[in-house]
Structure formats: C-alpha cells, structure tokens
Amino acid sequence: MFKVLVSDPISDLGIQQLVDAADVAVDKKPGLSEDELVDIIGEYDALLVRSQTRVTAKIMEAGKQLKVIGRAGVGVDNIDLDAATQRGIIVINAPDGNTITTAEHTFAMMMAVARHIPQAYMKTVNGTWDRKSFLGVELRNKTLGVLGMGRIGSEVAKRAKAFGMEIMGYDPFMTEERAEKLGVKLASVDDIVRNADFMTVHTPLTPETRHMIGKAQFEVMKPGMRIVNCARGGIIDEIALVDAVDNGIVAGAAFDVFEVEPPADDHPFLTHPKIIVTPHLGASTVEAQENVAIDVSEQVLHILRNEPFMNAVNMPPIPANLQSKLQPYFALGEKLGSFIAQSTEGAVTEIVVGYSGELAEVDTQPLTRYIVRGILAHHLGAEQVNVVNSLHLAKVRDVNIVIQKSHASKDFTNLVTVSLRTKKEERIVAGTLLTGYGPRIVQIDKYPVDVTPEGNLILISHNDKPGIIGRVGTLLGNNDVNIATMQVGRQLVGGSAIMVLRVDKGTPKDVLVQLTNMPELNTAKEIKLF
C-alpha cells in the first residue's frame, strides 16, 4: 500500500483516481508548516502540492520513503529540484493542463477588445445608453498574427480559423511543413507587425523575447492593430504600447499579464479607455485546476507502480560510475548548447552532437540532455526546458538529433562538438575540459579558439584586415563597454576571421548595430553565458 500526502488545496475530482486506487491511501492535510511536514513526511511515498507548500531540502531529507513529488500546475519554483535529484526523488508537473483554458481566455480577450465589451458594459450599468461610442470590428476576414506557435498558440490558431481569420504564425522552431499542417502562413515578427490586424503573443519570456514588441515595432506597425497578451508580462513594452494607442497606431489592447504583478495603482493600463485588463486569469477555470491535478495524479500512480511516466522536471538518477565521468561535462554541454543557439539564426531543424575520446566509450545520453536543454532554453525559456524533457521537446518540434562518436579526439582527451542546423545556416562549436583550467570552447565553426564559456561575450565575424581590432576596441571604449579578454581565430592571412570578446557588462543593441556597420566587419552578436 502506497501512501500519498496532499498538502495543498487540490480538487477532489483531480485526485479521485488516487483515492480510488486499491493500492494507494490518500491523506489531505493542507496548511502544514515546514516543521509539521518534516514530522510526518517520513511515512509517505508521494507528496502532491500546488504553489503554497514549499518543498525544502529539509522536508525531503525527512521523507525517507518519498519517491515522487507532484506539482499540480506548471511552475516548480516552490520545490528544491537539486535536493530532489540528489535524493533520487522524481518531481513532475502538469504542463498541458491549462492549454485550452488559456487559449479560450485569449479569444475572450480578443473579442472583448474587438467589440469594446467591458467599456460598453460599464457605461450601460452606470445609466448611459450609448450605442454610438462603441463601433467594433468583425474577426472574419481579418489577419491574426500569432507570436509563438506552441501548445497554446496552436489552439488559438485553430479557433481563429473557425472564425474565418487568416493566420500568420511566428515560432523559432516552426517549419514550413508544420505550418502547412496547421493551416498557418509562416511569418517573421516583422511580417506580422506590418500586416496583421490582430496580434496575440504566446512565447515564453526570455532575454530574446523581452520587449520583442517595442517602440521600433510600433513605428512600422499596421495602423489599427489590436493586441492581446495572455502569455507573460514583459514580452510587449507596456509604456511603448500606451504611446502607440495614444498616437492611433494601436486601436486597442487586452492584457491578462503585467511586467510587475500586481501592477502599481498608477499603472496607465488601469485607467486607459482603450486597454482591457484582467488579473492573470489565463489558467483560472474549474476545468484547468482539475485537469492539472488529474494529470499529476495519473503520473504519480505510474511512478509508484514502476510504470512509464511523463512530465518529470528533474534528472533521473545516474549510476555512480557514469555520474563521475559525465558530471564535469554537464555545465560545459549546456553552455555549448546555449552559445551555439545564441549565435545562430533561423528555425532549428537538426542538432548533431559529436563525442570524441573517452566519452565515446560511455552512455552520453545524460550529457546530450544538457546540450539540448542549452539550445532549446534560448528559445523556449529556462523555466520551460529541463534535462528530463529537453529531448521530448525537441522531438515534438521536429528537431532531429544525431549522435556521433569517435575514439579519436585530435589534441584533447575528450571533445564535445555541437553542430546546429537551421533553415538559414549551420554552425559548429566544440569544447573540452582542460586540467586545472576547467571548461573551454576550443572551436567555433572552422576557427580554433580558447574561450572560457562564461559571462557577457561578443562574437564578431570579420575580414582579417589591419586595424580592425583597434577600431572595435575604440568603438566599445567610446560606449563604456570594457573588454576583459579577447580571442581571435583565423585560417588564412587576410581571409575571414572571428573575434570573441568578454566584456564586463551587457552590450547595448545600438552598439552591436554600430559594430555591424563597421567596414570589414560582417556580424556582431551578443552571447550571455551564466
């Protein structure tokens, strides 16, 4: 008989399959303190929580029988994942449970902003019968731009087609083939900004997506655009949006999320007549709350019964002998993935990972998971991708993963090579561990280098001409960007070359543009590795 403790309020329907299981006993004890949980957790095999219970290392240390912790929701920031992994406790969540609910809320917001429903309601209940001030627009025959074609974005697109809308979709992983299956025209962010009548965002919030719709986009936006954000605050620049509405560029907006939640009392969204707001209700339905609990309960049963399961968010135990060989390479692998993802443009189609030397003799799948996580996290966000689900997320996005092994490793005991192929280009990065020095990037494309993969970097491709290094240094210095180290790689004198600079802080975008515009310099990309 397995014992399951439910320490947060979770719907009875959501855990009914656990209650009904002949081999499971369920105790519901919400509101326990950490010390109270420590006192009783030792007798339980599983713990189910939502967001109230903080599952600390102390609790897990006392949970001698704990096999699994289930989070009835998406985020797991209230669970100490490192402590769980060290103790071999599987942590699972429910990433799909709120998909339909959020898609429907997006559509509710879209229709509300198209027909001025909240504004008309308030005026009517306050005693004013005003039919002239609220002239709306139909959704039929309008173009909807969907930024982010993951689970939620795809569901929004399906519903929009039923309303007779044309769909333009942007997603860094969406291929032409997948877009065609969804009945969506594959487009860039710029295409959507310039041509769509409605726009909805469904991307994670990452350094790349923060303010992806800002002043520059509003300046070229199709007049009369209506914008919906039920994803994450910060994807759209809130102040720039208010200016765009006031200037007649944006006809209306509907936001369920804010950069800071709850918003300040004087936030301009709260009093603007053309902006609709709700308090982060995207997942707030009875069905969604039940669905996430049902999903987690099902996976908990599978784990307790030693059956195949899904949605784990921490690393499964690795045999001690394999752990000792691979552990030093985990950080290197993830940073190689992050480096190549940040330096490459276009929809990812294939990841080729090469292991040379002693690494070719062991099971490197755990290391591959870290590499793929580094690549996908750049596009999907670190909170969405972990070392357990990274290979699955790559598969569902039609990203092919190829593993190559060779006992020869050139000048290194071990060498990890990552090749990333996109619709636009292919790039290569290779790294190793140097005794006494730690992780190193030793190859970028065809150029040998020696780069420590950490901090703020600038990757420059240029022509090998006299004076270019000095001009780069002068431009950065004039813009208060201090160079800590520099590496230059080339194959032929006077040919193509690369430059990798480590700088003390992030590089402003306008400085990167100035670098790119310099004579003999081709590209300049900022890469952050932390």
Secondary structure as GFF3:
##gff-version 3
##sequence-region A 1 530
A	DSSP	beta_strand	2	6	.	.	.	ID=ss1
A	DSSP	alpha_helix	16	20	.	.	.	ID=ss2
A	DSSP	beta_strand	24	28	.	.	.	ID=ss3
A	DSSP	alpha_helix	34	40	.	.	.	ID=ss4
A	DSSP	three_ten_helix	41	43	.	.	.	ID=ss5
A	DSSP	beta_strand	46	49	.	.	.	ID=ss6
A	DSSP	alpha_helix	57	62	.	.	.	ID=ss7
A	DSSP	beta_strand	68	71	.	.	.	ID=ss8
A	DSSP	alpha_helix	81	86	.	.	.	ID=ss9
A	DSSP	beta_strand	90	92	.	.	.	ID=ss10
A	DSSP	alpha_helix	99	115	.	.	.	ID=ss11
A	DSSP	alpha_helix	117	125	.	.	.	ID=ss12
A	DSSP	beta_strand	143	147	.	.	.	ID=ss13
A	DSSP	alpha_helix	151	162	.	.	.	ID=ss14
A	DSSP	beta_strand	166	170	.	.	.	ID=ss15
A	DSSP	alpha_helix	176	182	.	.	.	ID=ss16
A	DSSP	beta_strand	185	186	.	.	.	ID=ss17
A	DSSP	alpha_helix	189	195	.	.	.	ID=ss18
A	DSSP	beta_strand	198	201	.	.	.	ID=ss19
A	DSSP	alpha_helix	215	219	.	.	.	ID=ss20
A	DSSP	beta_strand	225	229	.	.	.	ID=ss21
A	DSSP	alpha_helix	238	246	.	.	.	ID=ss22
A	DSSP	beta_strand	250	255	.	.	.	ID=ss23
A	DSSP	three_ten_helix	268	271	.	.	.	ID=ss24
A	DSSP	beta_strand	275	277	.	.	.	ID=ss25
A	DSSP	alpha_helix	286	304	.	.	.	ID=ss26
A	DSSP	alpha_helix	320	342	.	.	.	ID=ss27
A	DSSP	beta_strand	348	357	.	.	.	ID=ss28
A	DSSP	three_ten_helix	358	361	.	.	.	ID=ss29
A	DSSP	alpha_helix	365	380	.	.	.	ID=ss30
A	DSSP	alpha_helix	390	396	.	.	.	ID=ss31
A	DSSP	beta_strand	400	406	.	.	.	ID=ss32
A	DSSP	beta_strand	414	422	.	.	.	ID=ss33
A	DSSP	beta_strand	426	434	.	.	.	ID=ss34
A	DSSP	beta_strand	438	444	.	.	.	ID=ss35
A	DSSP	beta_strand	447	451	.	.	.	ID=ss36
A	DSSP	beta_strand	455	463	.	.	.	ID=ss37
A	DSSP	alpha_helix	468	478	.	.	.	ID=ss38
A	DSSP	beta_strand	483	490	.	.	.	ID=ss39
A	DSSP	beta_strand	496	503	.	.	.	ID=ss40
A	DSSP	alpha_helix	509	516	.	.	.	ID=ss41
A	DSSP	beta_strand	521	529	.	.	.	ID=ss42
###
